[in-house]
């Protein structure tokens, strides 16, 4: 019966998709291709009985298989993707974008640009308005490739110095790429979203032509507009731009403060700590201590010699002056139960000593002051340093012993 046929077809279709999924997960691309062929053939046989729109499934799976299959070629991929463009009007621009990405990954930049230009001229009734966002993406990536061409021309002219800039034809071509790139990049970054690569390229264009006010406005909008999603990179780009422009320390600290609130483990926290430590304001120096302590809470910072050096220097300064010991006490109170095992174990002392003696010195100084001269880490490193007759470690041992009472005040 017709119902029985439909039920059997549905079961076989689901079973075939499960086999394809299993093959994909196991990276069995040839097996997956065979099952996909069966899947497509079964759909073709059943088209007269029931309308099914499986084009997205075929497109997604087929693209994945052709990307990884050892015997696939660029010609086959292009042929397949062109067929996919004709299967679904609603997905036309998305398929075009994926085609462009594939061409770019294979270094076919001219072909990618050509495909973007064709996609930009695509029109299909009401679908054109519905796919407005996809069309803006198409235009944005075309702008990105225009930026790439502009950058190539710029580098050629800069390499040739004044003689290069006398070549008006090349310079005019470069300015042409600039205008096209700037127009499309400017449009995409108005839409709330994460547009890191587009923002960076647009700012580079503006900076090159000296439009620093516009560049700053773009970066401020990208970082602080509440309609945009929280994005650490937005604050990184703003900080880097301000630094290039030689802006005040206050502006730089303000940009990094927000980055610290979003990603306290960001690598720029070293810069942030350094600036805060140089400040004459007690509040900022206090924040600097918090910043470096917080960064070292993360596993990725465990062996960061610069970070330990920053912490060691500030802790040492506080201990010598005996001012603001409460700052250290406040930071240490929430860490004294887990930092010893996390940072100052005997195992880490041995490994750090073997791999990086400068790191082990900075950590030993911090460990000795926070945990006292009987700390496992401090005892091992200072012993090895004295054994190796390194003056620096002998002085370290004396310093910690001299200030051992500080440890008791910090630990409470």
N, C-alpha and C positions, 0 to 999 in steps of 0.2 A: 504494500500500500504506500501511498504518498507520504503519510506520516511516519511510517516505519523507515522509509528511505531517508527522510530528513533526520530522524533520530540517529540512524547508523552513520550518516554523513557527519553529523555533529560530533559523534564519538570518535570517528576516525580522524577528523580534523584536529580535535584536541589532543589525541594520541600522537599525531604527527608533530604537532607543535611542542609537545613534551619531549619527544625524541630530539628535535632540533635544539631545544634549550639545554638538554643534557649534553649534546655534542659541543655546543658553544662553551658551556662551563668547563668542559674537559679539553677545550682547544683542539677538538677534532674537526678541523675545518672542511676536510674532504667529505666526511660523513655528514656533517651539517648541510653541505651543498647538495648532497644526494637526497636527503630528506626534504629540503626546500623545493627541489625539483618535483618530487612526488606531491608536495603540498600544492604547488602551483597547478600541476596537471589535474589534480582532483577538483580544484576550484573551477577550472575551465570546463570540466565535464558537467559540473553541477550548475553552471551559470543560468541555464535555461529554466531551472526549477525554482531557484530562490536567489534574490538579489543580495549579494554579499560584497561589502567594500573592504577587502583585505589589503589594499595597496600600501598602507602604512606599515603593516607587519612585514610584508615582502620587502619594502624599501629598507626598513631598519635592519632586518636580519640579513638581507642580501648585501647591504653595504658593509656590515661587520665581517661577513664571510670573505667578500672580495678584498677587503683591506688586509686580511691576514693570510689568505690562501696562498700557498707557495707558488701555484701555477697561474695565478691571476695576473693580468697585465693592465696597464693604464688604458689601453684601447678597450678592453672588456669592461672596465669600470665606467668609462665614459659612455659606452653604449648602454649599459644597464641604467645609469643615472638618467640618461635622456629618455629612456622608456618610462622611468618612474615619474618624470616631470609631466608626462601626458596622462598618467593614471589618476591623478587627483588635483583638481584646480585649487582646493583649499590648502593643499600642502606644497603648491608649486614653488613658492618663494623659499620655504624651508629646505626643500630639496636642492634648490639652486645654491643656497648658502653652504650646504654640506658639500656640494660638488666643488665649490670654490675653496673650501678648507682642504679638501683632498688634493686639489691642484697645487695649492700653496705648499702643502707638506711635501709634494714631489718637485718643488722648485719651478713649477710652470706658472710664473707670475703673469706673463702676458696673457696666457689662456684664461687665468683666473679673472683678470681685469675685463677681458672680453665678455666672459660669462656674466659678470656683475653688470656691465653695460646693457647686455641683452635683457637681463632680469629687471633692470630699472625701467626699461621701456615697455614691460609687460602690462597689459590692461585686460581685465575680464569683468566687465559690468560692476555689480555691487561688491564683488570680491576684492576689487582694488581698494575700496574704502575700509573694508573689514580687515585687510592685511596691511594696514597703514604702518604698524610697528615693524613688521617684517621688511617693508619697503624702506623704512628709515635705516634699518640695519644694513640692507643692501647698499644704500647710498653711503653709509658710514664706512663700510669696508672698502668701498671704491675710494673714499677719501683717504683711507689708510694706505692704499696702494699709490695714490697720488703723492702722499707724504713720503713714501718710500722712494719714489722717482725724484721728488724734490731733494731729498737727503743725498741721493747719489750725485745729482748735479751740483749741489752745494759743496760736497767733498771734493769733487773734481776741480771746481773753481778755486776753493781754498788752497788746494795742493799747488795750483799754478800761481798763486799769489796775485799780484797786480796784473800780470800778463793774462791770467785766466779771466779776470773780471773785465778785461778789454774786449773779450769775445761777446759781443752784444747778443748774438743769436742764442748762445748757451745760457746767458743770463736771463734773457726774455723767456726762454723755455722753462727755466727754473721758477721764475715768477708766475708763469702760467700754472705750473703744478701747485704752487703755493695757494693761488686763488681758489683752485678747485678743491684742494684738500681742506683749506680753512673753512670753506662754505659748508661742506658736508660734515666735518668734525664738529663744527660749532652747533649744528642742528641736533646731533645725537646726544650731546652732553647736556642739552636742555631738559631731556626726559629723565625723571628720577630713575636711578639705577646705578649699577657698578660699571663704570666706563673707563677703567684705569688706563688701558693702552691708548684710547682715543684722547683722553685728557692730557696724558704725557706728550703725545705727538702735537696736539694743538698748542700747548704751552711752549713747546720747543720752537714751533713756527713763530709764535708771537715774540718770544725772547730774541730770536735771531734778527727780527726786524725792529727790535727796540720798543715794542708795545708792552712795556712792563706793567702798566696799570691794568690793561685788559687781562694780562696773564694772572695778576694777583686777584682780580675780581673773579675770574674763572675758578681759581683754586679755592678761594674763600667760599664761593657758592657750593663747590663740590664737597668741601669739608664741613660746612656749617648749616647748609640748608636742611631743615628737619624733614623735608619730603624725600630726601635721599636716604638709603639704608646706611646704618653705621658702617664705616669703612676705614680701617686703620691706615690703608695706603693713601687715602685722601689727605690725612694729616702729615704723613711722611713726605708727600710731594710738596705740600705747603711749606714744611720746615726746610726742605732742601732748596726750594726756590728762595725763601727768605735768607737763607745762609749764602746763596750765590749772590744775592743783591746786597749783602753786607748790612742787613737790618740789625736793629738793636737786640741786645741779649734778652730784653724783656719780651720782645715779639717771639724770639726763638723758644724761650722757656714756656710761653703761653701755648705755642703749638705742640710742644712735647708733653706738656702737662695733660692735655686731652688724650694724646697717644698713650700715655702712661695709664690713664684711667681705663682705656679700652683694652690695651695689650701691655700689661706690666712686664712681660718677658721680652719685649721687642729689643733688638740689638742696639737701637739708638738710646736705650736707657743709660749706656755708658756716657754718651755725650751729655745727656740730661743731668746725670749725677755730677759730672765734671763742672758744668756751668753753675749748678746749684752750690757746689762746694766753694766756688770762687766768689760767691755773692757775699756782700757785707751784712745782709739781713739774716738774722738768726732763724727766722721762720723758714727761709729757703734752704739753709744748711741742714736744718732739721728734716725737711722734706727729702733732701739728698740722701741722708742716711736711710730713710724709709724706702726710697727708690731702689737702692742697691741691695738692701736686705731682701726686699720683695723679689727682685730679679733672681737672686740666688736661691729662692724657694723652688725654682723650676729646674728640672733635671738637665735641660739643655745648657744650663749655665754652670753646672757642677765643676767643670774643668776650664772655665774661662779665666785665664790668668789676669786679664785686665780688670775684670769685675772684682776678683779677690784683692787685687792691688788697691783698687778704689776703697774697698771696705777696710782693708788693713790700715791704709793711710789715715782715714777719718777716725777709726777707732783709736789708733795710736795717738792722734792729736788730742782727742777728748781725754784719754787716760793721762797723758802728760800734764795737761792743763787742769785736770780734775774738775772741769766745768762740763755741765750737761751730761753727766753720767746717767741721769734719769732717761735721756734719749735712748741710750744703749739698753738700759734696763727694760724700758717699754717694748722695744723691738725683740729683745731676747726672751721676754717672759712667755710669748706665744710660740717660741721656737725651741726652747731648751729641752723639751721632751722628745723632739724628733730630729733636730739638726745633728746631734752627736752621731746617731747611726747613719744619717743621710750623707753627712759631709766628713765626719771626723773619726771614722772607724780605723782600726789597725790595718785592715786590708787596703783601704784607700791611701793610707799613709805610705805603705810599701809601693803601691802602684804609682802614685804621684811622684815619689822620690825617684823611681826608675825612669819615668817618662818625661818629667818636667820639674827640675829642681827649683826654678823660679816660682812656679805655681805652689809647690810644696812649702816654700819659705813663707809666702803670703798667707797661705791657709794655716800654717803652724802658728804664725803670729796671732791671727784671729782666734784660733782654737785655744792658745795659751791664755789669752786675755779673757775669753768668755768662759772657759772651763777650768782654768787653773793649770799650774805646771805639772799636775799629775794626769792630765788628759793624754789618752793613748796616742792620738795623732801627734801632739806636740812632743811627747817624749821620744817617739820613734824618729821623727824628722830631725829634731835637735841633736839626738844622739848620733845619727848618721852624718849630719853636717859637721859636728865636732870631730867625729872619727875621721872624716875626710879632710880635716884641718882647714875648714873653710871659715875664715874670720867672721863673715857675715852671720853664720849660724851660732858662733860663740857669743856674739853680741846679742843675738836674738834670745838666747838662753838666759843671759844676764838680765836683759830687759824684762822678760816675763817674770823671772824670779823676784826682781826688785818691785814689781807691781802686782804681786800675787794677791795682796789684800784687796785690790780693786775687783778681782774676780768675785770675792765674797760679797762685796757691796752690790755688784751687778746681779749676782744670782739670788740675792735676797736672803 
